[in-house]
């Protein structure tokens, strides 16, 4: 009997969700990342190894942004793009090989933050060298905090969409309650690295829930009323309500920041990046949070009413 030949991997299987992907992700980063993921799988690289490689490339890119030389900056931009390709490839490799893990996701998030922290520090020192006052570091710090909040909110709502629309098993929509329980079970002496990573992730998830309290409340009532599976009517309603906001949340993700940064480096005005982060992107964050919390409030009322009706139905 002839051996069965496994079908070749398909690009679409390495997406989290197609409608959650941005234009550049779909038509550039995911395509290149997929090819790299296939190569990495053949040579036996782990997703975490790819994450670390991407982090090293991104850190070098950030250093090159310090210099007031456009050619050097362009090399940095090219390396930054390569780092982002690798950031896509690590997740695609994890989904391709079935080697995804919570620790891997946490390390990926830490590396992403480290890359941009490094960029902000180098940009601040560049601005200082160009004559900006020492207060530039306060501006960079405020922009960095804004960046972290924007990224956390965008990630939380994207995972919320995956949780409600595609099913709980495909989402990475953790809650502080469940994470805290797992954290208490771990011992620093036996599993210090795992407990440290979980502590970081617990703090990150707490920040997300603080930014989106209505979505947190919706999660709690849905989990209580529908412990087995999210009902189809709620999946459809959530998808219809949230899908239109995906493109706006995308403006708070990495691709938009990279484009803004590249343009300002070409113009020789990197300090403007901090101001755009503090003004335009924060304003967009506030508007999206208001809209998303309003949506979550409406769905919470519907879910509660449906649950109460189901309980009184004979």
C-alpha positions as CSV (number, residue, x, y, z in Angstrom):
1,X,0.0,0.0,0.0
2,X,1.5,3.4,-1.0
3,X,2.4,5.8,1.7
4,X,0.1,8.8,2.1
5,X,1.8,12.0,1.1
6,X,1.1,15.0,3.4
7,X,-0.4,18.0,1.5
8,X,1.9,21.0,1.3
9,X,1.4,23.7,3.9
10,X,-0.9,26.5,2.8
11,X,-0.2,30.1,3.6
12,X,-3.8,30.8,4.9
13,X,-3.3,28.2,7.6
14,X,-0.6,30.4,9.2
15,X,-2.9,33.4,9.6
16,X,-4.6,34.1,13.0
17,X,-7.6,35.3,11.0
18,X,-7.6,36.8,7.6
19,X,-9.8,39.8,8.4
20,X,-7.6,40.6,11.3
21,X,-4.6,41.0,9.0
22,X,-3.5,44.4,7.6
23,X,-2.8,45.0,3.9
24,X,0.9,44.9,4.3
25,X,0.7,41.8,6.4
26,X,-1.4,40.0,3.8
27,X,0.5,40.9,0.7
28,X,4.0,41.2,2.0
29,X,4.9,40.2,5.6
30,X,2.8,37.1,5.8
31,X,4.0,35.9,2.3
32,X,7.7,36.4,3.0
33,X,7.3,35.1,6.6
34,X,5.6,32.0,5.3
35,X,8.6,31.2,3.0
36,X,10.9,31.8,5.9
37,X,8.8,29.6,8.3
38,X,9.0,26.7,5.8
39,X,12.8,27.2,5.7
40,X,13.1,27.4,9.5
41,X,11.0,24.3,9.9
42,X,13.3,22.4,7.6
43,X,16.5,23.4,9.4
44,X,14.9,22.8,12.8
45,X,14.8,26.4,14.2
46,X,12.2,26.9,17.0
47,X,9.8,29.9,17.0
48,X,11.6,31.3,20.1
49,X,14.9,31.2,18.2
50,X,13.3,33.1,15.3
51,X,11.9,35.7,17.8
52,X,15.3,36.3,19.3
53,X,16.9,36.6,15.9
54,X,14.3,39.2,14.9
55,X,14.9,41.0,18.1
56,X,18.7,41.3,17.5
57,X,18.0,42.6,14.0
58,X,15.5,45.1,15.3
59,X,18.0,46.3,18.0
60,X,20.7,46.9,15.3
61,X,18.1,48.8,13.3
62,X,17.2,51.1,16.2
63,X,20.9,51.9,16.8
64,X,21.3,53.0,13.1
65,X,18.4,55.5,13.6
66,X,20.7,57.5,16.0
67,X,23.0,58.7,13.2
68,X,22.1,61.9,11.3
69,X,23.0,60.2,8.0
70,X,20.1,59.2,5.6
71,X,22.1,56.3,4.1
72,X,22.7,54.8,7.5
73,X,19.0,55.4,8.4
74,X,17.9,53.6,5.2
75,X,20.0,50.6,6.2
76,X,18.3,50.7,9.6
77,X,14.9,50.8,7.9
78,X,15.8,47.8,5.8
79,X,16.8,45.9,8.9
80,X,13.6,47.1,10.7
81,X,11.6,45.6,7.9
82,X,13.6,42.3,8.2
83,X,12.9,42.3,11.9
84,X,9.2,42.7,11.3
85,X,9.3,39.8,8.7
86,X,10.9,37.6,11.3
87,X,8.3,38.8,13.9
88,X,5.6,37.4,11.5
89,X,7.6,34.3,10.7
90,X,8.0,33.2,14.3
91,X,4.2,33.0,14.8
92,X,3.7,31.4,11.4
93,X,6.3,28.8,12.2
94,X,4.6,28.1,15.5
95,X,1.3,27.5,13.8
96,X,2.9,25.5,11.0
97,X,4.7,23.1,13.4
98,X,2.2,23.1,16.2
99,X,4.9,24.4,18.6
100,X,3.1,27.5,19.8
101,X,3.1,28.2,23.5
102,X,2.1,30.9,26.0
103,X,5.8,31.4,26.9
104,X,6.6,31.8,23.3
105,X,3.9,34.5,22.9
106,X,5.1,36.3,26.0
107,X,8.8,36.3,24.8
108,X,7.6,37.6,21.4
109,X,5.7,40.4,23.1
110,X,8.8,41.2,25.2
111,X,11.1,41.3,22.2
112,X,8.6,43.6,20.3
113,X,8.6,46.0,23.2
114,X,12.4,45.8,23.6
115,X,12.8,46.7,19.9
116,X,10.7,49.9,20.2
117,X,12.2,50.8,23.6
118,X,15.6,50.7,21.9
119,X,14.3,52.8,19.0
120,X,12.8,55.4,21.3
121,X,16.1,55.7,23.4
122,X,18.2,56.1,20.2
123,X,15.8,58.7,18.8
124,X,15.8,60.6,22.0
125,X,19.6,60.7,22.1
126,X,19.7,61.7,18.4
127,X,17.3,64.6,19.2
128,X,19.5,65.6,22.1
129,X,22.6,65.6,19.8
130,X,20.6,67.8,17.4
131,X,20.1,70.4,20.1
132,X,16.9,69.3,21.9
133,X,16.8,70.0,25.7
134,X,17.1,67.1,28.1
135,X,13.3,67.2,28.5
136,X,13.3,65.2,25.2
137,X,13.6,62.1,27.4
138,X,10.4,62.9,29.1
139,X,8.7,63.3,25.7
140,X,10.2,60.0,24.6
141,X,9.0,58.3,27.8
142,X,5.4,59.7,27.4
143,X,5.4,58.5,23.8
144,X,6.7,55.1,24.8
145,X,4.0,54.7,27.5
146,X,1.4,55.8,24.9
147,X,2.8,53.2,22.4
148,X,2.5,50.5,25.0
149,X,-1.1,51.4,25.8
150,X,-2.1,51.6,22.2
151,X,-0.5,48.2,21.3
152,X,-2.1,46.5,24.4
153,X,-5.6,47.8,23.6
154,X,-5.3,46.8,19.9
155,X,-4.0,43.3,20.8
156,X,-6.8,42.8,23.4
157,X,-9.6,43.7,21.0
158,X,-8.1,41.6,18.2
159,X,-7.9,38.6,20.5
160,X,-11.4,39.4,21.7
161,X,-12.6,39.1,18.1
162,X,-10.9,35.8,17.7
163,X,-12.4,34.5,21.0
164,X,-16.0,35.4,20.2
165,X,-16.1,34.9,16.4
166,X,-13.8,32.0,15.7
167,X,-14.1,30.1,18.9
168,X,-12.4,29.9,22.3
169,X,-9.9,27.2,21.3
170,X,-8.3,29.5,18.6
171,X,-8.0,32.6,20.7
172,X,-5.4,33.8,23.1
173,X,-7.8,35.8,25.2
174,X,-6.6,35.2,28.7
175,X,-8.1,36.7,31.9
176,X,-6.2,37.9,35.0
177,X,-8.3,35.6,37.1
178,X,-7.2,32.4,35.3
179,X,-3.6,33.7,35.0
180,X,-3.4,34.5,38.7
181,X,-4.6,31.0,39.6
182,X,-1.9,29.5,37.4
183,X,0.7,32.0,38.8
184,X,0.0,30.9,42.3
185,X,0.6,27.2,41.4
186,X,4.1,27.9,40.1
187,X,7.1,28.0,42.4
188,X,9.9,30.4,42.0
189,X,12.4,27.7,43.1
190,X,11.3,25.1,40.6
191,X,10.2,27.2,37.6
192,X,11.6,30.7,38.0
193,X,11.7,31.5,34.2
194,X,8.1,30.4,33.6
195,X,6.9,32.2,36.7
196,X,8.7,35.4,35.6
197,X,7.2,35.3,32.2
198,X,3.8,34.7,33.6
199,X,4.2,37.6,36.0
200,X,5.0,39.9,33.0
201,X,2.0,38.5,31.1
202,X,-0.3,38.9,34.1
203,X,0.6,42.5,34.4
204,X,0.2,43.0,30.7
205,X,-3.3,41.4,30.8
206,X,-4.3,43.5,33.8
207,X,-3.4,46.6,31.9
208,X,-5.5,45.5,28.9
209,X,-8.5,44.8,31.2
210,X,-8.1,48.3,32.7
211,X,-8.3,49.8,29.3
212,X,-11.3,47.8,28.3
213,X,-13.5,47.1,31.4
214,X,-16.7,46.6,29.4
215,X,-15.1,43.9,27.2
216,X,-13.8,42.2,30.4
217,X,-17.3,42.3,31.9
218,X,-18.7,40.9,28.6
219,X,-16.2,38.1,28.8
220,X,-17.1,37.2,32.4
221,X,-20.9,37.0,31.7
222,X,-20.5,35.0,28.5
223,X,-18.2,32.5,30.2
224,X,-20.7,32.2,33.0
225,X,-23.8,31.8,30.8
226,X,-22.3,29.9,28.0
227,X,-19.4,27.8,29.4
228,X,-19.3,25.3,26.5
229,X,-19.4,27.5,23.4
230,X,-20.2,31.0,22.4
231,X,-23.7,30.9,20.8
232,X,-24.0,31.5,17.1
233,X,-26.1,34.6,17.4
234,X,-23.5,36.2,19.6
235,X,-20.7,35.3,17.2
236,X,-22.6,36.9,14.4
237,X,-23.5,40.0,16.4
238,X,-20.0,40.5,17.6
239,X,-18.5,40.0,14.1
240,X,-21.0,42.5,12.6
241,X,-20.3,45.1,15.4
242,X,-16.5,44.8,15.5
243,X,-15.4,44.0,12.0
244,X,-15.6,47.6,10.8
245,X,-13.2,48.8,13.4
246,X,-10.4,46.4,12.5
247,X,-8.8,48.8,10.0
248,X,-8.8,51.5,12.6
249,X,-7.1,49.4,15.2
250,X,-4.6,48.5,12.5
251,X,-3.4,52.1,12.6
252,X,-2.2,51.5,16.2
253,X,-0.1,48.5,15.2
254,X,3.5,48.2,14.1
255,X,3.1,48.8,10.4
256,X,1.7,52.3,10.8
257,X,4.4,53.3,13.2
258,X,7.1,52.0,10.9
259,X,5.7,54.0,8.0
260,X,5.4,57.2,10.0
261,X,9.0,56.7,11.4
262,X,10.4,56.1,7.9
263,X,8.8,59.2,6.5
264,X,10.1,61.3,9.3
265,X,13.6,59.9,9.0
266,X,13.6,60.8,5.3
267,X,12.5,64.3,6.3
268,X,15.1,64.5,9.1
269,X,12.5,65.2,11.7
270,X,12.4,62.2,14.1
271,X,11.2,64.3,17.0
272,X,7.9,64.6,15.2
273,X,7.4,60.9,15.7
274,X,7.0,61.4,19.5
275,X,4.4,64.1,19.0
276,X,2.4,62.1,16.5
277,X,2.4,59.2,19.0
278,X,1.2,61.5,21.8
279,X,-1.5,63.4,19.8
280,X,-2.9,61.7,16.7
281,X,-2.5,58.1,17.8
282,X,-3.7,58.7,21.4
283,X,-6.7,60.5,20.0
284,X,-7.5,57.5,17.8
285,X,-7.0,55.2,20.8
286,X,-9.5,57.2,22.9
287,X,-12.1,57.2,20.1
288,X,-11.7,53.5,19.5
289,X,-11.9,52.7,23.2
290,X,-15.1,54.7,23.5
291,X,-16.6,52.9,20.5
292,X,-15.5,49.4,21.6
293,X,-16.7,49.9,25.1
294,X,-20.1,51.0,23.8
295,X,-20.3,47.9,21.6
296,X,-19.3,45.6,24.5
297,X,-21.9,47.2,26.8
298,X,-24.6,46.6,24.2
299,X,-23.5,43.0,23.7
300,X,-23.3,42.5,27.5
301,X,-27.0,43.6,27.8
302,X,-28.0,41.2,25.0
303,X,-26.1,38.3,26.5
304,X,-27.5,38.9,30.0
305,X,-31.1,39.1,28.7
306,X,-30.7,36.0,26.6
307,X,-29.2,34.1,29.5
308,X,-32.1,35.2,31.8
309,X,-34.7,34.2,29.3
310,X,-33.0,30.8,28.9
311,X,-33.1,30.2,32.7
312,X,-36.8,30.9,33.0
313,X,-37.8,29.0,29.9
314,X,-39.5,25.6,30.9
